[in-house]
Amino acid sequence: MKVYAASKPPATGSGWFFGGDPERLAAQSTRFSDEQPGPETATDERSTPSAVWASLRGNPQALLGAGLLLAIALLALFADVLCPGDPLDTVAAPLIGPFTDAQHWLGTDSLGRDVAAGIVHGTRASLLIGATAALLGIVIGTAVGATAGFFGGWVDALLVRITEIVQTTPAFLLVIVIVTIGQPSMQVISLAIGIASWPTVARLVRAEFRSLVNSEFVTAARSLGYGPVRIIFQEILPNALPPIIVTASVMVASAILMESALAFLGQGDPNRISWGSMIGSGREMLRTAPSLTILPGAALVLAILSLNLLGDGLNRAFNPRLRERR
């Protein structure tokens, strides 16, 4: 009964370096309107998993992004093996330059903490917050968007208004308020970023559901007596997954940047080291010890770059029209 449709996932081409703008990407790639389903929702055999995988394998940028992301994930997974101990501990004399000490090959900061250990353990914190916040935002946004797009009427109008209210609030300001009310911990930061990011997914999912809710396979499911929950999760949602998957990569990148900005401002978890906190602590010695800012900044850039290269590759793989332009 499932019919996988050729979707129009958000393009990650513009603004890729800094994680893109999920609001703009969703607006460009979806129809947040009352349009009737068009031919683009018809089944396209070129969007089968084999075609998507073949497109990814033939895209050097996507492979590069996937390789970088895999390396970063392995770095976070084996952080305790590569750099055992607490990265916040003082281990040597302060301000040892990079590549001048065999034991601390990236040097130490002003407090004598190992820079390499901080970057490695900061990878774990950044990826964990990014993935958790993106997952929370996708779950909330999918639930809101699916409900609004499927039922329509006053339910749709109410949920759209709630989405617009949250969306008009500056995301970073909302995150700061939530973190300030709670406490700057990993859990609260992830929750705050997830709450601030769900409207983008809600708009995307609502547009996809509105374009699919009157499709023939949905009508057939209703004629068989399927209930709304089964139709939403087993019939329509699988067809809306491709753009959600692409948006997830953008959301992870945006969440990592937002967490780094919080840590840079001193609103990060004081018990966990992160790239943002390292950049913030090194800014006062930018002239005398620029490596304290450059090294964690480079790690942040590589993580964002990998996610956006992979997201762009997924976008091309799931969108047959973009594949044909290659």
Secondary structure, DSSP 8 states (H G I E B T S, - for coil): ----B--------TTTTTT--HHHHHHHHS--S-----GGGSB-GGGSHHHHHHHHHT-HHHHHHHHHHHHHHHHHHTHHHHS-S-TTS--S-TT--TTS-SSSTT-B-TT--BHHHHHHHHHHHHHHHHHHHHHHHHHHHHHHHHHHHHH-HHHHHHHHHHHHHHHHS-HHHHHHHHHHHS-SSHHHHHHHHHHHHHHHHHHHHHHHHHHHTTSHHHHHHHHTT--HHHIIIIIIHHHHHHHHHHHHHHHHHHHHHHHHHHHHTT-S-TTS--HHHHHHHHGGGTTT-THHHHHHHHHHHHHHHHHHHHHHHHHHHH-HHHHHH-
